[in-house]
């Protein structure tokens, strides 16, 4: 489908908006979140890094580069090192489900040069302007922890970190029902990054408590596919690859798109300021002596249809 994006356009990012780094793990909904950032007129994408998680490294790198090239965004891409694999893994069938993403986008005319994710994050943070940079992290936090550990001065270059991860007052989706998968894959990294809140890092956590309010199914995917050529329809093509997003009775949520929604429209959610302990399994427990303060998105505000807001941002 080399001509899939022919004629598609995105409004150029406004210089008045913030600069964003996206750190994702290559799952299908990660790419929906990336499209939302690319579509924003108030954000400038500075770079993308790929963590070990819900995909395979080379397929995720190629898909990311194809999406960026399709929208003429020549930003650097970094991929995780072999030693940044965390403690656990996503199920193999989940990781395989995203392998067809790169086929939805044409090959870049000139392949982008990939870098080590840790080095790239350090470089991007070090060169951040006076206003700092926002980081949207939608996978395990291995890359970010490795980049900042021992170089905590870099946290002053982040004016905001939005993380999709954790399960505060609801069951987790990892084995045992205790933890959310992003935190389960690398609990140590999640704990360390959350500890940076004490050093002044502004962390906004988007746990399953919030993402559970963004369920989708086949009618939603078909609605996206009916949109005119553009990121909304492309999001539908991406979600069409997810069997659980199409089959009745299966649960699929816009996990990472919810985090992008918080990044772009934080006013749409209600929040609680909490201190959290990250357990060895990746669970998140509210505790006075936990990591914090962390601003935790709990649910959409009354009257807000969060899934509809995602569609609006993709149109």
PyMOL commands that set and color helices and strands:
alter all, ss='L'
color gray80, all
select helices_A, chain A and resi 28-39+57-70+92-96+101-104+117-126+142-148+152-157+181-185+187-199+208-211+218-225+231-240+243-246+255-264+266-268+306-314
alter helices_A, ss='H'
color red, helices_A
select strands_A, chain A and resi 18-24+43-50+76-79+114-116+133-137+158-164+203-206+215-216+252-253+269-278+284-286+291-300
alter strands_A, ss='S'
color yellow, strands_A
deselect
rebuild
show_as cartoon
